Amino acid sequence: MVSFLMRRVQRVTGGNGESSYPGSGIFAAGLDAVTTFWTIKDSTGRHLPHFTATSRLEVGRKVLSIYFDVFRLQVSASYRQTFERAVLKVLERQGWQIVRTGRPRGSRAQAP
């Protein structure tokens, strides 16, 4: 995985720092994208790190004990509504809410 990213960086920046992208090279290619993380906050205000994910959808999938297909969640409005109702029931019953959070501990930050 790392070698794939390094090859892509070299292609984007050009091995000697010249970029084939207008603007700021690697930044123009979208490789500097900041990822937002989401997690569960319980009724005491504590974040539950084992539910951390890169989207609210993924957090919802972790909360539920039953399987929901990712592709169907993306393409089917009725399937997504069923999923959202199930997630809301669990959140209300537990007194939880899905909130934005910082980068999880132990994950490496991207170099500038």
Buried (B, 14 or more C-beta within 10 A) or exposed (E): EEEEEEEEBEEBBEEEEEBEBEEEBBBBBEBEEEEEBBBBBEEEEEBBEEBBBEEBBBBBBBBEEEEBEEEEBEEEEEBBEBBBEBBEEBBEEEEBEBBEBEBBEEEEEEEE
